[in-house]
Structures are given as C-alpha cells and as structure tokens.
Amino acid sequence: MHLLRRSDHGDFSLVKDDLGFGKDFIGGDIPRYSILSHTWDAEEVSFKDMMNGTSTRRRGYDKIRFCGEQAERDGLKFF
C-alpha cells in the first residue's frame, strides 16, 4: 500500500522510502489514513504520475486534492 501526505502548505507528495521510491507500508508500520476510492479513467492521476512529478497536470488531480483536504479536516496526515 502506498500513501500520500499533505504538507502544511497544501501540497501532496508520495511517502517515499530511504531510496526515494514509493514506500510500501506493510505490517504494523501503517499510520492512520483515509481512503480515496472512486472510478479511474484516462485523465486520472496514476502512480507513475506521482513518481515523476506530473500529477498536478492531470485533470483528475482535483479528486486527490479534495481527498487530502478532507483527510486534514478529519485530523489525518495520510491518504
């Protein structure tokens, strides 16, 4: 499972491991998080977009921004 984190400035980033890759949370090392669940289509943000920094150029980024804002309102840093 990969998580996004909302910064204090409102930006989103993929939580990365020590090597700079998307951290894969497994076992007991999983923080509290919200779930973004919806239908993905051709204009949606992919894991690849998040890794290469092009996610904000996709139309589907608004869904990610909304989820991050809602997570913050719910007291969560990760989603």
Secondary structure, 3 states (H helix, E strand, C coil): CCCEEECCCCCEEECECCCCCECCCCCCCCCCECCCCCCCCCCCCCHHHHHHCCHHHCCCHHHHHHHHHHHHHCCCCEC
